[in-house]
Amino acid sequence: MSILDGILKSIGGAPDDVKNLAEKVGIDPAMAEKAIAALGKSHQEDGDTVELAAAKTGLGAGTLKQIVDQIGGEGSLSSFASMIDKDGDGNPLDDLAGMAKGLFGKK
């Protein structure tokens, strides 16, 4: 189970895991993880969350909107971003990398 699986399960209305989410929107699970992280980060920035995440991931706005809907709407993005942004720097991606290193015993 990936880090995002656990986080997604803790958000109300979320699908069972990243793999299921990826299947629902028709993308690779690795791309789904990237998209969710980009959405979480973009939600904290000025501008349209979906459009900002689209620019970061290369995914279409329609696909990203489906992901937002599947994880419970834009309100869930705030919860998601704050749960993974452990150091409070506004960038959850560095924290995800740190969590991944921790899973493999690296620091």
N, CA and C atoms as a LAMMPS dump frame, in Angstrom:
ITEM: TIMESTEP
0
ITEM: NUMBER OF ATOMS
321
ITEM: BOX BOUNDS ff ff ff
-5.0000000000000000e+02 5.0000000000000000e+02
-5.0000000000000000e+02 5.0000000000000000e+02
-5.0000000000000000e+02 5.0000000000000000e+02
ITEM: ATOMS id mol type element x y z
1 1 1 N 0.849 -1.18 0
2 1 2 C 0 0 0
3 1 3 C 0.891 1.239 0
4 2 1 N 0.606 2.182 -0.885
5 2 2 C 1.421 3.389 -0.96
6 2 3 C 1.025 4.376 0.127
7 3 1 N 1.859 5.367 0.307
8 3 2 C 1.577 6.432 1.272
9 3 3 C 0.252 7.097 0.941
10 4 1 N 0.032 7.368 -0.336
11 4 2 C -1.203 8.049 -0.73
12 4 3 C -2.429 7.184 -0.507
13 5 1 N -2.283 5.855 -0.58
14 5 2 C -3.426 4.987 -0.296
15 5 3 C -3.959 5.278 1.103
16 6 1 N -3.058 5.311 2.068
17 6 2 C -3.464 5.56 3.452
18 6 3 C -4.079 6.93 3.624
19 7 1 N -3.492 7.92 2.984
20 7 2 C -4.029 9.274 3.08
21 7 3 C -5.397 9.355 2.431
22 8 1 N -5.531 8.767 1.262
23 8 2 C -6.825 8.802 0.571
24 8 3 C -7.908 8.098 1.38
25 9 1 N -7.55 6.998 2.03
26 9 2 C -8.544 6.277 2.828
27 9 3 C -9.03 7.103 4.004
28 10 1 N -8.183 8.024 4.481
29 10 2 C -8.575 8.833 5.633
30 10 3 C -9.446 10.035 5.252
31 11 1 N -9.545 10.335 3.967
32 11 2 C -10.373 11.452 3.505
33 11 3 C -11.761 10.926 3.18
34 12 1 N -12.777 11.547 3.714
35 12 2 C -14.143 11.102 3.467
36 12 3 C -14.494 11.05 2
37 13 1 N -15.149 9.984 1.585
38 13 2 C -15.598 9.843 0.205
39 13 3 C -14.512 9.426 -0.758
40 14 1 N -13.326 9.113 -0.247
41 14 2 C -12.219 8.748 -1.121
42 14 3 C -12.363 7.312 -1.609
43 15 1 N -11.813 7.018 -2.772
44 15 2 C -11.816 5.633 -3.233
45 15 3 C -10.898 4.797 -2.354
46 16 1 N -10.951 3.472 -2.493
47 16 2 C -10.165 2.587 -1.636
48 16 3 C -8.677 2.821 -1.73
49 17 1 N -8.165 3.11 -2.878
50 17 2 C -6.732 3.34 -3.017
51 17 3 C -6.427 4.051 -4.326
52 18 1 N -5.161 4.388 -4.487
53 18 2 C -4.732 5.123 -5.683
54 18 3 C -4.976 4.3 -6.941
55 19 1 N -4.757 2.999 -6.859
56 19 2 C -4.967 2.144 -8.034
57 19 3 C -6.419 2.22 -8.51
58 20 1 N -7.359 2.137 -7.581
59 20 2 C -8.775 2.235 -7.956
60 20 3 C -9.094 3.605 -8.535
61 21 1 N -8.546 4.646 -7.944
62 21 2 C -8.755 5.997 -8.459
63 21 3 C -8.22 6.097 -9.877
64 22 1 N -7.016 5.578 -10.089
65 22 2 C -6.407 5.624 -11.415
66 22 3 C -7.269 4.896 -12.441
67 23 1 N -7.791 3.737 -12.057
68 23 2 C -8.655 2.978 -12.967
69 23 3 C -9.924 3.752 -13.285
70 24 1 N -10.494 4.416 -12.275
71 24 2 C -11.738 5.163 -12.493
72 24 3 C -11.57 6.304 -13.481
73 25 1 N -10.395 6.95 -13.449
74 25 2 C -10.187 8.082 -14.356
75 25 3 C -9.36 7.722 -15.585
76 26 1 N -8.906 6.464 -15.656
77 26 2 C -8.216 5.982 -16.849
78 26 3 C -6.767 6.419 -16.987
79 27 1 N -6.042 6.48 -15.854
80 27 2 C -4.628 6.836 -15.915
81 27 3 C -3.812 5.827 -15.115
82 28 1 N -2.503 5.884 -15.281
83 28 2 C -1.571 5.039 -14.557
84 28 3 C -1.556 5.433 -13.071
85 29 1 N -1.449 4.466 -12.141
86 29 2 C -1.411 4.805 -10.715
87 29 3 C -0.291 5.775 -10.336
88 30 1 N 0.865 5.666 -10.962
89 30 2 C 1.959 6.603 -10.667
90 30 3 C 1.57 8.024 -11.065
91 31 1 N 0.868 8.157 -12.185
92 31 2 C 0.409 9.476 -12.616
93 31 3 C -0.684 9.988 -11.679
94 32 1 N -1.507 9.085 -11.162
95 32 2 C -2.545 9.488 -10.209
96 32 3 C -1.903 10.059 -8.951
97 33 1 N -0.837 9.42 -8.462
98 33 2 C -0.135 9.933 -7.287
99 33 3 C 0.439 11.316 -7.568
100 34 1 N 1.05 11.469 -8.729
101 34 2 C 1.619 12.766 -9.117
102 34 3 C 0.519 13.827 -9.205
103 35 1 N -0.616 13.447 -9.783
104 35 2 C -1.726 14.388 -9.94
105 35 3 C -2.287 14.817 -8.589
106 36 1 N -2.442 13.867 -7.675
107 36 2 C -2.987 14.191 -6.352
108 36 3 C -2.039 15.125 -5.604
109 37 1 N -0.75 14.846 -5.679
110 37 2 C 0.227 15.722 -5.028
111 37 3 C 0.191 17.124 -5.644
112 38 1 N 0.101 17.2 -6.969
113 38 2 C 0.044 18.502 -7.646
114 38 3 C -1.227 19.249 -7.291
115 39 1 N -2.335 18.535 -7.192
116 39 2 C -3.596 19.173 -6.8
117 39 3 C -3.51 19.716 -5.372
118 40 1 N -2.931 18.922 -4.474
119 40 2 C -2.787 19.368 -3.09
120 40 3 C -1.937 20.616 -2.985
121 41 1 N -0.833 20.648 -3.716
122 41 2 C 0.044 21.822 -3.704
123 41 3 C -0.633 23.011 -4.377
124 42 1 N -1.256 22.772 -5.513
125 42 2 C -1.896 23.855 -6.27
126 42 3 C -3.059 24.478 -5.512
127 43 1 N -3.713 23.686 -4.687
128 43 2 C -4.85 24.193 -3.912
129 43 3 C -4.419 25.311 -2.966
130 44 1 N -3.16 25.298 -2.556
131 44 2 C -2.648 26.314 -1.633
132 44 3 C -2.145 27.56 -2.35
133 45 1 N -2.093 27.521 -3.677
134 45 2 C -1.578 28.632 -4.465
135 45 3 C -2.72 29.498 -4.986
136 46 1 N -2.391 30.724 -5.389
137 46 2 C -3.375 31.6 -6.007
138 46 3 C -3.671 31.115 -7.415
139 47 1 N -4.94 31.087 -7.775
140 47 2 C -5.342 30.661 -9.106
141 47 3 C -6.241 29.448 -9.044
142 48 1 N -6.641 28.965 -10.2
143 48 2 C -7.512 27.806 -10.307
144 48 3 C -6.712 26.535 -10.027
145 49 1 N -7.127 25.783 -9.034
146 49 2 C -6.414 24.582 -8.605
147 49 3 C -6.188 23.602 -9.748
148 50 1 N -7.239 23.305 -10.494
149 50 2 C -7.146 22.318 -11.564
150 50 3 C -6.222 22.803 -12.675
151 51 1 N -6.331 24.054 -13.062
152 51 2 C -5.481 24.583 -14.13
153 51 3 C -4.014 24.603 -13.715
154 52 1 N -3.741 24.977 -12.469
155 52 2 C -2.36 24.982 -11.979
156 52 3 C -1.789 23.567 -11.965
157 53 1 N -2.581 22.604 -11.498
158 53 2 C -2.127 21.211 -11.466
159 53 3 C -1.948 20.661 -12.875
160 54 1 N -2.793 21.079 -13.8
161 54 2 C -2.655 20.635 -15.193
162 54 3 C -1.316 21.089 -15.767
163 55 1 N -0.922 22.309 -15.452
164 55 2 C 0.354 22.823 -15.942
165 55 3 C 1.527 22.047 -15.345
166 56 1 N 1.374 21.581 -14.114
167 56 2 C 2.458 20.851 -13.436
168 56 3 C 2.564 19.403 -13.899
169 57 1 N 1.445 18.801 -14.264
170 57 2 C 1.433 17.369 -14.564
171 57 3 C 1.343 17.038 -16.039
172 58 1 N 0.807 17.946 -16.821
173 58 2 C 0.578 17.662 -18.228
174 58 3 C -0.735 16.934 -18.473
175 59 1 N -1.454 16.622 -17.398
176 59 2 C -2.779 15.996 -17.548
177 59 3 C -3.806 17.052 -17.91
178 60 1 N -4.84 16.632 -18.602
179 60 2 C -5.912 17.546 -18.958
180 60 3 C -6.741 17.95 -17.754
181 61 1 N -7.324 19.135 -17.84
182 61 2 C -8.149 19.641 -16.747
183 61 3 C -9.333 18.712 -16.459
184 62 1 N -9.88 18.084 -17.487
185 62 2 C -11.01 17.172 -17.289
186 62 3 C -10.635 15.978 -16.427
187 63 1 N -9.459 15.419 -16.661
188 63 2 C -8.983 14.279 -15.866
189 63 3 C -8.74 14.709 -14.427
190 64 1 N -8.109 15.867 -14.253
191 64 2 C -7.839 16.353 -12.902
192 64 3 C -9.132 16.677 -12.157
193 65 1 N -10.117 17.202 -12.862
194 65 2 C -11.415 17.479 -12.235
195 65 3 C -12.058 16.175 -11.759
196 66 1 N -11.914 15.106 -12.554
197 66 2 C -12.44 13.805 -12.136
198 66 3 C -11.76 13.329 -10.857
199 67 1 N -10.449 13.546 -10.767
200 67 2 C -9.708 13.152 -9.563
201 67 3 C -10.208 13.942 -8.361
202 68 1 N -10.371 15.248 -8.528
203 68 2 C -10.885 16.087 -7.442
204 68 3 C -12.242 15.564 -6.988
205 69 1 N -13.11 15.253 -7.929
206 69 2 C -14.439 14.739 -7.584
207 69 3 C -14.344 13.408 -6.846
208 70 1 N -13.435 12.53 -7.274
209 70 2 C -13.288 11.203 -6.664
210 70 3 C -12.76 11.277 -5.235
211 71 1 N -11.921 12.267 -4.932
212 71 2 C -11.38 12.341 -3.574
213 71 3 C -12.225 13.21 -2.651
214 72 1 N -13.352 13.665 -3.134
215 72 2 C -14.284 14.369 -2.264
216 72 3 C -14.388 15.857 -2.479
217 73 1 N -13.932 16.354 -3.612
218 73 2 C -14.063 17.774 -3.918
219 73 3 C -12.87 18.582 -3.438
220 74 1 N -12.898 19.882 -3.758
221 74 2 C -11.77 20.752 -3.421
222 74 3 C -11.551 20.877 -1.924
223 75 1 N -12.601 20.74 -1.127
224 75 2 C -12.438 20.801 0.324
225 75 3 C -11.509 19.72 0.833
226 76 1 N -11.521 18.573 0.201
227 76 2 C -10.637 17.474 0.601
228 76 3 C -9.183 17.778 0.281
229 77 1 N -8.944 18.624 -0.699
230 77 2 C -7.565 18.949 -1.056
231 77 3 C -6.863 19.686 0.084
232 78 1 N -7.588 20.522 0.807
233 78 2 C -6.985 21.213 1.955
234 78 3 C -6.55 20.212 3.003
235 79 1 N -7.412 19.255 3.289
236 79 2 C -7.074 18.223 4.271
237 79 3 C -5.892 17.413 3.796
238 80 1 N -5.924 17.035 2.538
239 80 2 C -4.849 16.234 1.967
240 80 3 C -3.523 16.983 2.026
241 81 1 N -3.518 18.228 1.59
242 81 2 C -2.284 19.004 1.553
243 81 3 C -1.713 19.196 2.954
244 82 1 N -2.579 19.488 3.925
245 82 2 C -2.065 19.716 5.274
246 82 3 C -1.565 18.432 5.912
247 83 1 N -2.161 17.283 5.55
248 83 2 C -1.728 16.013 6.129
249 83 3 C -0.362 15.599 5.612
250 84 1 N -0.04 15.942 4.377
251 84 2 C 1.249 15.5 3.848
252 84 3 C 2.32 16.582 3.89
253 85 1 N 1.944 17.83 4.155
254 85 2 C 2.927 18.906 4.247
255 85 3 C 3.404 19.01 5.693
256 86 1 N 4.183 18.027 6.113
257 86 2 C 4.613 17.912 7.501
258 86 3 C 5.46 19.089 7.973
259 87 1 N 6.288 19.647 7.082
260 87 2 C 7.163 20.731 7.525
261 87 3 C 6.539 22.116 7.335
262 88 1 N 5.31 22.165 6.797
263 88 2 C 4.575 23.421 6.679
264 88 3 C 5.16 24.415 5.701
265 89 1 N 5.95 23.934 4.745
266 89 2 C 6.564 24.856 3.788
267 89 3 C 5.678 25.135 2.578
268 90 1 N 4.488 24.545 2.548
269 90 2 C 3.581 24.752 1.421
270 90 3 C 3.84 23.837 0.25
271 91 1 N 4.839 22.968 0.374
272 91 2 C 5.182 22.036 -0.698
273 91 3 C 5.107 20.608 -0.167
274 92 1 N 4 19.899 -0.438
275 92 2 C 3.888 18.531 0.07
276 92 3 C 4.77 17.532 -0.659
277 93 1 N 5.304 17.897 -1.828
278 93 2 C 6.094 16.952 -2.602
279 93 3 C 7.389 16.557 -1.899
280 94 1 N 8.053 17.509 -1.24
281 94 2 C 9.282 17.158 -0.533
282 94 3 C 8.99 16.242 0.65
283 95 1 N 7.838 16.413 1.261
284 95 2 C 7.458 15.553 2.377
285 95 3 C 7.118 14.146 1.901
286 96 1 N 6.482 14.039 0.732
287 96 2 C 6.199 12.719 0.164
288 96 3 C 7.498 11.975 -0.128
289 97 1 N 8.474 12.693 -0.655
290 97 2 C 9.762 12.054 -0.94
291 97 3 C 10.408 11.581 0.343
292 98 1 N 10.317 12.394 1.391
293 98 2 C 10.874 11.99 2.684
294 98 3 C 10.17 10.789 3.261
295 99 1 N 8.84 10.736 3.119
296 99 2 C 8.088 9.59 3.618
297 99 3 C 8.469 8.332 2.844
298 100 1 N 8.642 8.477 1.536
299 100 2 C 9.006 7.323 0.711
300 100 3 C 10.382 6.793 1.117
301 101 1 N 11.327 7.695 1.382
302 101 2 C 12.657 7.261 1.829
303 101 3 C 12.546 6.51 3.146
304 102 1 N 11.669 6.984 4.043
305 102 2 C 11.479 6.341 5.328
306 102 3 C 10.944 4.922 5.181
307 103 1 N 10.126 4.686 4.181
308 103 2 C 9.594 3.347 3.96
309 103 3 C 10.679 2.357 3.562
310 104 1 N 11.72 2.877 2.936
311 104 2 C 12.794 2.004 2.47
312 104 3 C 14.017 2.051 3.393
313 105 1 N 13.842 2.64 4.592
314 105 2 C 14.904 2.65 5.576
315 105 3 C 16.011 3.634 5.31
316 106 1 N 15.78 4.601 4.426
317 106 2 C 16.793 5.606 4.118
318 106 3 C 16.416 6.902 4.802
319 107 1 N 17.405 7.693 5.112
320 107 2 C 17.137 9.006 5.729
321 107 3 C 17.863 10.081 4.994
